[in-house]
Amino acid sequence: MTADDRTPGPVWPTVASLPGAVLALDLGGTQIRAAVALADGTLRHRTAVRTPSSDGPDAVVGACIRALEDVRRSFEATPTGANGRLIGIGISSPGPVDPFRGVVVDPPNLGPDFRDVPLAAHIDGALGLPVALDRDTQVAAMGEGVFGAARGARDFVYVTVSTGIGGAIVADGRLLRGPDGGAGELGHLLVDRSGPACGCGGVGHLEAIASGSAIARAGRAAAASGESALLARLVAAEGPGFGAPHVAAAEDAGDPAASRIMDDARDAFASSCIAIVDVFNPELIVVGGSLARGQGERWLGPARDAVSRRAFRLAARRVRVVPSQLGDDVGLLGAIVLVGSRAGG
Amino acid sequence: MTADDRTPGPVWPTVASLPGAVLALDLGGTQIRAAVALADGTLRHRTAVRTPSSDGPDAVVGACIRALEDVRRSFEATPTGANGRLIGIGISSPGPVDPFRGVVVDPPNLGPDFRDVPLAAHIDGALGLPVALDRDTQVAAMGEGVFGAARGARDFVYVTVSTGIGGAIVADGRLLRGPDGGAGELGHLLVDRSGPACGCGGVGHLEAIASGSAIARAGRAAAASGESALLARLVAAEGPGFGAPHVAAAEDAGDPAASRIMDDARDAFASSCIAIVDVFNPELIVVGGSLARGQGERWLGPARDAVSRRAFRLAARRVRVVPSQLGDDVGLLGAIVLVGSRAGG
């Protein structure tokens, strides 16, 4: 740590010189996706299977191994050029994880028994390749940093807004990890200390107000209270499938309750962006996730406006709030960077 | 940036091998303090003068130069040993500053005309020594990291609670700066988006609820509204000198309004600590500043309790919330580290 250790030069230097290809795995709550990922950001031999969360941890681990074996088989059956060698496996996993030991700790969406699973060791054992594993949002930030919206940025914050809200922080070209690998959980920034309970046990966090599940919960409440007949009809029609997209659709149809709920979520996100700018002084806030993607400028506009009006002058002048660029491939592309950084240092 | 770039080995390695002594300057809103600081953390030839903020920027810069010249004269008049050479000047300044150019941008407490003052260049010109300048909270974190409560810690957060609330973040042994040097402004974490206005233009920030000036403002309001006769008497007796210590004293005397105000401040601080733990996964939160120091365990206890009950499990198990150790000398001691890191890389 030095006063002027802001090293010039390329960020993530190890990726371009990666001496082979990577087996990439994106483990999600609903899907397991795998592919061969090349150092130039090309994905080949994709596969996707349903995540068998309800069948227990062994089934999930087995499905991951089979997906990777399938991908490796197709890769090996195909004549290749310079990228002919597989040098490692990169895994994007729901958090919390221990990235130093390759352990998935206790993610809420892989089933109740999925606790402290040494996924990296299982996969290394089955496939015989070195495995690097990290939290999905950390891997996504790596992907956006090398191949996406944050190419060339040394200081940026990645926020994903979908069912939950997650994040990652890159400062001076390095991903913040913390001693347990837990840094970056921006969904747990406080927004309103008298606000709704958060799934983590806290109160009034960003995720408890602006996430897809929070919006759905507020929509159901507005339906149940009689505040909105349209939301009540949507809840009845959709059943357990009712979610934030339906609240957003009700807003588009002119429903005042839906509009209040969506405004509340956008305002919470915008307010959090002010804190992010003041605390991190980033060049970019890269916003991903299905909810933010669906909302587009409607979601990003209020955030930009809040930052330019209310964050510190120099930091506000610097930052740009931009959409992520890699969509659903962000985890598979980030896996290249993850493996490259483990391999090269 | 790599997945396992958490370098083992000593943090701040350049300080112990510093080839001489440092002229340290702590520019504050009320006092300018200066001393010779040795690499072992010894301070010699101290001086302190009132900050002539109301006389304009030139007077403040002149007072800084004279204080440093006085200290250098005493140092040179004294026979010395191995630390005989002055190798540079380290300056702790109120923020915001541009640490890369050594410019003090527009601190609220050095007078209205103190804007974009190239203090490092002025002092280098007058004293002929290389100058390193940074925000007071960044310098304080360096001091605590080498000589104080965070010795040996690679990941810690420093928060100071006095008239205002400031902070600094050390991640994997490096101080977070951001491209404009503005990172670490933890006083502008959001606590309550429907809360009181913050001096920065924002709303409901930690500083707007838990700082000394926020507590004083709430105390005056409780006096004016008739809620507390004791606070009304204290406001009348103290006039412009009324501040957070009087609200704290009224709480000690059993005043319910004062107790509500102090509880509110402690709760805001504790809630912010949860977010700090979730977002940074630090080993330590080091809490400094006169208000936190005066409150002692009363301030830290609720923060520890909130973190252990409500932050993420692994991160909560890791972190300790501790008082700063260096008191009023933190800026002068941090200046050694600031100069050492600029000199050594």
Interface residues (C-beta under 8 A of the other chain):
Chain A: M1 T2 A3 D4 D5 R6 V11 W12 T14 P96 D98 P99 F100 V105 D106 A132 D134 G145 R154 D155 G167 I169 V170 A171 D172 G173 R174 L175 L176 R177 G178 P179 D180 G181 G182 A183 G184 E185 L186 H188 L189 L190 V191 D192 R193 S194 C200 G201 G202 V203 H205 D267 A268 S271 S272 I274 A275 D278 V279 F280 N281 P282 E283 R309 R310 A311 F312 R313 L314 A315 R318 L338 S341 R342 G344 G345
Chain B: M1 T2 A3 D4 D5 R6 V11 W12 T14 P96 D98 P99 F100 V105 D106 A132 D134 M142 G145 R154 D155 G167 I169 V170 A171 D172 G173 R174 L175 L176 R177 G178 P179 D180 G181 G182 A183 G184 E185 L186 H188 L189 L190 V191 D192 R193 S194 C200 G201 G202 V203 H205 D267 A268 S271 S272 I274 A275 D278 V279 F280 N281 P282 E283 R309 R310 A311 F312 R313 L314 A315 R318 L338 S341 R342 G344 G345
